[in-house]
Amino acid sequence: MKDGTQVTIRPIRPEDEPLMVKFHATLSDRTVYLRYFCSLSLIRRTSHERLVRVCFSDYDREMVLVAEYRDPQSGELHILAVGRLNKLQTDKEAEVAVAVSDEYQRRGLATELLCRLIHIARDEKLRRIVAEMLRDNLAIQTICRKLDFRMHLLSDPGAVQTVLDL
């Protein structure tokens, strides 16, 4: 991270479900709203049925990366951020999204996850990556601009779409 803290970025695994429960508990209501466009309770976000779908990724259709940190004092693992790349039904396009634990925001994790997902999309020979975000999510818009995404207004006045042609 920007502060020198070492994290491991890797694909999500089925055994990450308990870590994902703990990760979701670190997200504020605002972070949840900015990521999902609505309020979702912790119980709903961490239901076994939902996390099974997240943790058992079908790599032909999606890639989910986690930023993992091992506490040097306790040895305990923590997921600090999650990024996903979902291939869309349209030919050669995918949608990206990231979520970063509130305590670790503004330390470069979202940027690094997006960079790695862009690299994966290029390796998969995709043509374009899109992301929809709320208009007041200025932090992710800034990151997307830095990574050369173009912004587009949507018919929904509260949202914008970013597009990166690969």
ABEGO torsion letter per residue (X at the ends): XAAGBBBBBBBBBAAAAAAAAAAAAABBAAAAAAAAGBBBBAAAAABAAAAAAAABBBAAABBBBBBBBBBAAAGBBBBABBBBBBBBABBGBBBBBBBBBAAABGAGAAAAAAAAAAAAAAAAGBABBBBBBBAABAAAAAAAAAAGBBBBBBABAABBBBBBBX
